[in-house]
Amino acid sequence: MREVILTLTLMLVGCATSAIAGQTEYEKAMTGAKAAQKQAAAVGGEWRDVGKLIKDAEAAAAKKEYDTALKLAVEAKAQSELGYTQAISQRHAGFPTYVK
């Protein structure tokens, strides 16, 4: 009986530790996503869905669904980085002469 209680206690501690690790990872990812969003917006390269991804990630984190929140935050950061790169690479492209 004692071994069963010890095993259950260790399992609960492991789950709590895992949840804290998930939350920490999410928070780091969200910090990076928001910084990347701000950087992309500064050069006019923020993509359409980034704000929604961040909002959805925050909603998932509020429900303690850190795996989902982490995936959404990582996607928001990736899209922001791509948007920034796109804006910088095309900033001097201008319009073709046939566009008026």
N, C-alpha and C positions, 0 to 999 in steps of 0.2 A: 504494500500500500504506500509506503514511504517513497519507494522508487517511482511509482506512478505520479505522486504529487510532485516530486522533484522534476520529473520529465515534463509534466504539464506546465510547471512554473518556468522552466527553461524555454519551452515553446512560446509561452506568452511574452517573455522577455525578448526572445528572438523576433517575434512579430512586431513588438513595439520599436525595437532597434531598427528593423527594416523600414517601418513607416517613417521614422525620423530621418533615415538615410534618404528615402524617397523624397521627403519634403525638402531636405537640404539640396539635393540634386535639382529639384524643380526650381527652387528659389535662385540658385546660381544660373540656371538656364533662362529664367525669366528676366533676371538682371541683364544678361547678355542680349536677350531678344529686344528688350526695351532700348538698350543702348544702340543696337544695330538699327532699330526702327528710327530712332532720332537721327542717326547719321545718314540714313537713306533719305529721310524727309528733308534734311538740310540741303541736299543737292537735287531735290525734286524727283527722287527715285523710289519713293515709298509705293509699294505695290498695293493693289486694291484690297486684298484679303488679310493683310498683316494685322490690322486693328482687330478684325473679327477673331483671328487665331489667338491673339493675346487675351481678348475678352473671354473666349471659350476656355482657354487654359486657366485663367483666374477662377472661372466658375467651377471647373473640374477640381481645382485645388481646394476651393471652399467646401466641396463635398468629400475631400480627402482622397480623391482619385488621382494620386500623384503620378501613376504611370501614364495616364491619359494626358494630364496636365504637362508632363515633361515632354511628351511627343509633340504636343501642340506648340509649346514654347520653342522647341528645337526647330520646328518647321517655320515658325514666325521669324526666328533669327536667320535661318537659311534664305528665306525669301527676301528679307531686308538686305542681307549681304549681296544677293544677286541683283536686287533693285539698285543698290548703290553702285555696283560694278557697271551695270547697264547704263545708268545715268552718266557716270564719269566717262565711259567709253564713247558715248554718243553726244556729249555736250557740245562739240564743235561740228557735228554732222550737218546741221542746218537743214533746210528743205530743198528738194529738187526745184529746178527753175520752173517746172510746170505746175507747181503748187502755189496758188496765190491767195 
